């Protein structure tokens, strides 16, 4: 059991039969009245985010999320296949469970598959991935004063903004959490 007074970012708990994860929390002690905890919570199954306030003495059962290392193999239509690194068992996961940051993952990449009580609800790619630029316009010297960017298509098909000095064929490092260019690889 976890009390609302002990909430921290990333904590998962069972609220009314629904597993939720805390995105943000704030302990509030108004001048008048009782203290409360203001939170932003995400339903881990549907991904819906809501704001809710809790009494600090409220107690909820802790939910344990299993994070299993798996390797992304290939996709077939809307199904993406992952292999367990220990048992070599393959499982298909529907495309709507993958999330936006999965567009940076290429085949044979190790990812974390998230599940609760055996039900898979998400895939967490590594924070940084090295990808090759397959298409971008040439950048010309003198085009700008500072921090100019241009669109580039990566080998996975994802499109991001890169600095002008990046050319086709360059290997770059991308932050999958934000989708931003980090550096040359």
C-alpha positions in Angstrom: 0.0 0.0 0.0 1.1 3.5 -0.7 -0.3 6.7 0.8 -0.9 9.8 -1.3 1.5 11.6 1.0 4.3 9.4 -0.4 3.6 9.9 -4.1 6.6 10.4 -6.3 7.0 10.7 -10.1 6.9 7.3 -11.8 5.0 5.5 -9.0 2.4 3.1 -10.2 -0.7 2.1 -8.1 -4.1 0.6 -8.5 -6.9 3.2 -8.2 -10.5 1.8 -8.4 -9.3 -1.2 -10.4 -7.3 0.9 -12.9 -3.5 0.9 -12.9 -2.2 4.5 -13.1 1.2 6.1 -13.0 2.1 9.5 -11.5 3.5 12.0 -14.1 3.6 15.0 -11.8 2.7 15.6 -8.2 2.6 18.6 -5.8 2.0 18.7 -2.1 -0.2 21.7 -1.3 -0.6 23.2 2.2 -3.1 26.1 2.0 -3.3 28.7 4.7 -6.8 27.6 5.5 -8.1 24.0 5.4 -6.4 20.7 5.1 -3.4 19.8 3.0 -3.8 17.9 -0.3 -1.8 16.3 -3.1 -2.4 17.6 -6.6 -1.3 15.1 -9.3 -1.3 14.4 -13.0 -1.8 10.6 -13.5 -1.8 8.5 -16.6 -3.8 5.3 -17.1 -1.1 2.8 -18.1 -3.4 0.8 -20.3 -5.2 3.5 -22.3 -2.6 6.3 -22.0 -5.2 8.8 -20.9 -3.9 11.6 -18.6 -6.1 13.2 -16.0 -5.5 15.7 -13.1 -6.7 14.7 -9.7 -6.3 15.8 -6.1 -5.9 13.4 -3.2 -6.1 13.6 0.6 -2.5 12.8 1.9 -3.9 10.0 4.1 -5.6 8.1 1.2 -4.0 4.7 0.7 -3.8 2.6 -2.6 -2.4 -0.8 -3.4 1.0 -0.6 -5.3 1.0 -2.0 -8.8 4.1 -3.7 -10.0 4.9 -3.1 -13.7 7.1 -5.7 -15.3 9.8 -4.4 -17.6 11.2 -7.2 -19.8 14.2 -6.8 -22.1 13.2 -7.9 -25.6 14.5 -7.5 -29.1 12.4 -5.9 -31.9 12.5 -8.3 -34.9 10.1 -7.1 -37.6 6.6 -5.9 -38.4 3.8 -7.5 -40.4 1.1 -4.9 -41.1 -0.2 -3.7 -37.7 1.6 -6.4 -35.7 5.2 -5.9 -34.5 7.1 -8.9 -33.3 9.4 -9.0 -30.3 11.7 -11.8 -29.1 12.3 -12.5 -25.4 16.2 -12.4 -24.9 16.1 -15.3 -22.4 13.5 -17.8 -23.7 13.6 -16.8 -27.4 9.8 -16.8 -27.4 8.3 -14.3 -29.9 5.3 -12.2 -29.1 3.3 -9.9 -31.4 2.3 -6.4 -30.2 -0.3 -4.3 -31.9 0.9 -1.0 -33.4 -1.5 1.2 -31.3 0.4 0.1 -28.1 3.8 1.2 -29.3 3.7 5.0 -28.8 5.1 7.8 -30.9 8.8 7.3 -29.9 8.8 3.8 -31.5 9.3 5.5 -34.9 13.1 5.7 -34.1 13.5 1.9 -33.4 15.0 -0.2 -36.2 15.0 -4.0 -36.5 17.2 -6.0 -34.0 17.1 -3.2 -31.4 16.7 -4.1 -27.7 13.7 -2.5 -26.0 11.8 -2.9 -22.8 8.3 -4.4 -23.1 6.0 -3.1 -20.3 3.3 -5.4 -18.9 0.9 -5.5 -15.9 -0.3 -8.9 -14.8 0.7 -10.4 -18.1 -1.0 -7.8 -20.3 1.4 -5.8 -22.4 0.5 -2.1 -22.5 3.6 -0.5 -23.9 7.1 -0.6 -25.3 10.0 1.6 -24.1 12.8 2.2 -26.6 16.4 3.0 -25.4 16.8 6.7 -24.6 19.4 7.3 -27.4 19.6 5.6 -30.8 22.1 5.9 -33.6 20.5 6.2 -37.0 21.7 7.0 -40.5 20.3 10.0 -42.4 18.8 8.8 -45.7 17.5 12.0 -47.1 18.2 15.7 -46.5 18.7 18.8 -48.5 22.3 20.2 -48.7 23.0 23.0 -46.3 24.8 26.0 -47.7 27.4 28.1 -45.9 26.2 31.5 -45.0 22.5 30.6 -45.0 22.0 31.8 -41.4 23.4 33.4 -38.3 22.8 30.7 -35.6 21.1 27.4 -34.9 19.5 26.8 -38.3 18.0 23.4 -38.9 16.7 21.5 -41.9 14.4 18.5 -42.1 16.0 15.0 -42.5 14.6 11.6 -43.0 16.2 8.8 -41.0 16.6 5.1 -42.0 13.5 4.2 -40.0 11.4 6.7 -41.9 11.2 9.2 -39.0 11.6 12.9 -39.9 13.5 15.2 -37.5 15.2 18.6 -37.7 19.1 18.5 -37.9 21.8 21.2 -38.2 22.8 22.4 -41.6 26.2 20.5 -41.5 24.5 17.1 -41.5 24.6 15.3 -44.9 23.0 12.2 -46.3 24.7 9.1 -45.1 25.8 10.6 -41.8 25.2 8.6 -38.6 23.5 10.7 -35.9 22.4 10.1 -32.3 18.7 10.9 -31.5 17.0 11.3 -28.1 13.9 9.0 -28.4 12.1 10.8 -25.5 12.0 14.2 -27.3 12.7 13.2 -30.9 15.6 15.7 -31.1 19.0 15.5 -32.8 21.7 15.1 -30.2 25.1 14.8 -32.0 27.0 13.0 -34.7 27.8 9.4 -34.0 
